Amino acid sequence: MDEFIKFLKDIREIYSKDGLQKDIRLAFRPQIEKYTQDFFSKFDFDYSGLALSEDYDINIIGPSGESDISMASGGEKIAIALSLRLGIASAITANVIETILLDEPTTYLDGFRKQEFVNVIQSISLVPQMIIITHDAELENAATNVITVKKKNGQSIIV
């Protein structure tokens, strides 16, 4: 049993955040940074670029130089987060993204930030198809098609 526990610890260490995961992050970082920058440049902000640290901390490069992401507005942070996710997806899929799925993307946003998010979503023409799963009726304004699912007699139905 002790041998098996040691084996499990060795596996955990190899695949830990500082093991193989770190090697993969470092190998893909240049691609992810490039794709993230490509997506972010499509938004109309006063930043010329983004830089990812080894630990994927994000710095923005603007007219006054490089600064921490905390200096960005709420809408800019949403655009940066979305750009980073699209950048990671592009690196993994060899830059072929057909669909993106967002599950409850406005859960922790206040009313102002929700509207900023809707504005960002409406400005994205980079992904052919976007599916948003939400309970937030405000997001319907950003949608081309809306499918409503409700529970009836314990079953989910499309209304």
N, C-alpha and C positions, 0 to 999 in steps of 0.2 A: 504494500500500500504506500509506503514511504517513497518508493521508486516512482510510482505512478503520480503521486503528488508533486514530486520534483519535476517530472516530465511536463505536467500541466503548468507549473510555474515557468519553466523554460519556454513553453509555447506562448504563454501570456507575455513574457518579456520580448520575445522575437516579434510578436505582432502588436506590441504596445504602441502608444502614441510616440514614444521616443525610439522605437525600433523600426520595423518595416514600414509602418505608416509614415514616419518621418522621411524615410528614403523615397517613398512614393510622392509625398508632398513636395520634396525638394526637386525631384525629377520633373514633375509636371508644372511647377511654379512658373517657369518662363512662358509656357503655353497658356496657362490660366491667366496670368497677368496680361498677356497680349490680347486674348479674347475678351477679358473683362474690360480692358481699355477700349477695344473696338466697340463693344456694346455701350459703354459709358459715354463715348464720344458722340453717340447718336442723340443724346439728350442735350438740351440747350442750356448748359451751365458754363460759368466762367472758369472752369478748370481745364488745364491742358493735359492732365493725366492722373493716373493712380499708380501707386507702388505698393507691392505686397512684401512684407518682411518674411523672414524664414518661418515665423510662426503664423503667417497670414494676417498680421495686423495690417490695416489699410491706412495709407497716407494719401492725401490728395495734394496735387500739385496745381497751384493757382497763381494768380498775378503776383502775390506776395511771397511766393516760394512754396515749400513743402510744409504741410501741417497735418495734424492728427484729424481723423474722421469726425471727432467731436466738434470741430469747427463748421461742419456742414449743416445745412438746414434740414428739417425733417424730410422734405421732398427729395433733397439731394441724397440723404441717407437711404431712403427707399430705393432710389435709382441705383445707388452704389451696391446695395444688397442684392437687388435684382440682377444687376450687371455681373456681379461676382458669381451668382448661382448659374446664370447663363454661360459665363466664362468657364466654370467648372464643367458644366454639361457639354460645352463645345469641345473642351480638351478630351473628355472621355469618349465623345461620339465622333471624333475627327471632323468637328465643325459642321455637323448635319443635325440640326434641331428641327423637328417637324411639329412637335407639340410640347407645351409646358403645362404642368398641372400645379395649381396653387390651391392649397387646402387651408381655408380660414386665414387668409393673409392679413386681415384687419383686426384680428382678435384683440391685440393690445394697443390699438391706436385710438386716440381721442378723435373727436369730430373733425377737427382741422386736419390732422394727419390722414384721416380716412379720405378726405377730399383730395389731398395731395397725392395719395396713392392712386385714386381714380384717375387723376390727371396724368400720372406717370403711365398707368396701364393703357390709357387711351392714346398716348403718344408712341407706344411701341408698335412698330410694324415689322419688327425683326424676326418674329416667330410666326409661321403661318397659322397656327392654331393654339389658342390658350383656353384652358379649362379652369374655371375658378369654382371651387366648392365653398359655399358660404351660407350662413344664416343671415347675413347682412344685406338687407334689401337695397341699401344705398349703392351697392356694387352693380345692380342691374343697369344703372346708367352707363356703365362702361362696356356693357355686353351687346353683341350683335344678336345673339340668340339666348333665350332664357328657358331653362327646363326646370320646372318646379316639382319637387318630390315631397309628398306628404304621407303621413301614416294614416291608414284607414283599416280598422279592424285588425290592428297589429301587423299590417303589411305595408311596405313602402310602395306607393303608386305614383305614377307621373300624372300630374293634373294639367 
